[in-house]
Amino acid sequence: MTGLLLWRSRDSAAAVSLVLFAAVPVTAWSGRLSIGLLLAVALLTGTATVFFQTAYTAYLPTLLDPDEQPEGNAELHGSASAAQIAGLGSGGLIAQLAGAVNVSLLCLTGIRHREPRTTRTGHRRTSLVSEVREGLRLIAYDPWLRTFTLFGAASNLALMGYQSIQVVFLVRGVGLPPGAVGVVIAATSAGGVAGAFAARRVAHRIGTARATLLFELGLPSLGLLMTLTIGGAGILLFVTGDFSVCAGVVAGNIIKASFQQRYCPPDLLGRLTASTAFLSYGAIPVGALLGGLLGTALGLRTAMALTTAGIPLAPLILLFSPIRRSRDLPTSRRTGSSPKTPESPVALRGE
C-alpha cells in the first residue's frame, strides 16, 4: 500500500464515518430511525474503522524514524486509552459543539505530511485478491507473525467474552448502581495509560520479547480476580483485575506494533496489518456472542469465570513460540529465521 493510498484511506475512512454517524440524528429527527439502520451504521463504521486502523498503523513509519517509532506507538495507544477515560464526560460536550467525527476529520486534515508515490520495480501489477493472499502468505510462513496473529485472535475471543457481559455482571451480579459502574470502568481504563507509559521503558530494560510475555501473560493473569468481585471493598478485585488486563493489552500492542513496523517490508506493511486485522477482528463478534450465551445458560459469574480464564490461556501461544527463547524480537526478516518456500515472494524479499 503506497503512501498516497494510506493518506487517502485514512481520510476517506474518517469521512465515511462522519457521513454515517450524521445519518443517525438526521433520521431520528425525521422519525425514521430504526434498529436496522443502527445495525447498518455500526457495521459500516466498523468496516471503515478497519481501513482507518490499517492505514494509520502503516502510515506511522512514514512519519517517524525507526528509533522514534516505539515512542510514537506509545503516544498513539496512550492517547486512545486516555480518550476512553475522558470521552464519556468531555466527549459529550465536544460532540454537542462540533460533532465527534468532525473533530477527528479536522485533526487528520491538519497533518501536512504527504508521502511520495512509490512503485514496486520488477513486479507486475497485482489485484486486490492477490495482495491479500500475499499478506496471508506472509503470516502463514513466518513464525513470528503467525504467532502474533494467532495470539491476537485467541486473545480477542477471551477479551470480548468478558467485556460483553461485564456491565451486566457489575449491575446484576455485584449490585452496583449504574453510576458507580461508569466510575469503575473509567478507573480500569486508566490501565491503558499506565501500560502505554511502561511499555517502552520495560522493553528497553528487559528486552522486547521478555516484555511481551510479561505484559501479555504475566500482568493480564490478574484478570482472574474479576470473577471474585463482591460488593463494598470487594469491587477493588474487579478494578485490579481489569486495570491489569488493560495495561497489559495496551503495552503488548505497542511492542507488537513497533515490531511489525520494523520487521515487515515497508511495502507489505499495509497488507500485513489488513490481513492480521481480518483474522484478529473476526474473533471479536464470536467472543461477544460466546459471552452472552454463557451468561444466559450458566449465569453471569460462571460466564465471567470461563471467559476470564481465557485471558492467561491465550498467551500460551506466545510461550510455545520463538518468543520464549529470545530476549528481543527481531528487527528485520534477515535476523528472524523463517521458513522459505518457492511459492512465497514475500519470504524471498527478506533475503
C-alpha angles and dihedrals in degrees: 000000000000125000091252091054091048091054093047094044092050095050094039092053091052092047093049090050089050092055094044096049091045088057091065099066091036092056090042091055090049092049094243100108112129141168089252092057092048091051091049091050091048091050095047096043089049088054090049089050091057090053091046096049092045090052098046093045091054092037097058095070089057090058101043137046116246093257090053097047097085090055090045092052090047092053091045095053093036093055090049090054092047089051090056090057098044097032099083091057111028093026091067092055093046092048091049093052102038112357121261096247091043088060091049093050092045091054092049094050088053090069104098099184113112123186121222117249109263128209130203104227117208093024129103120233110276133204126241091254092053091048091052088048090051091052092049090048089052089056095042097052100038115078094204097050092039091053094051093045095051090046092050092054094046092045093050089051091057096038095051090043093065098029091058091062104027096099092049089046092053093047101040104020100040099024100234119158114244093252092056091049090061091052092049094049091048091050093051092047088062085074087076091059090048091050092050090051094049102039101082095037095051092043090052092051102044104016132267096265094049091044089053091057091045094051098037100038111016104041100039090052086080086070087085087076090072092074090060094056117135133168125285117018088354088080086078087073090063093044092050094047098045093040089055092048092050092047093049095046095050094044091047091049091052093052092045093049092050090048094051093047091055100034101046121073106258095238091054098045094093092051091047092051093047094047092047091048091050092055097037098043090047088071093056099077090040091054093047091050091047092052092051094047093048091048091052096044103037106019132262099276094048090047090051090050093052097044096044089049086066091061095075092031096059094060090059083085087065093045093056094050138077088278091076092060097046137079094201135023113245118265097208139020088248091066096038111076112223134164115269121213131185091235094054113086086174092062091049091054089065092066 
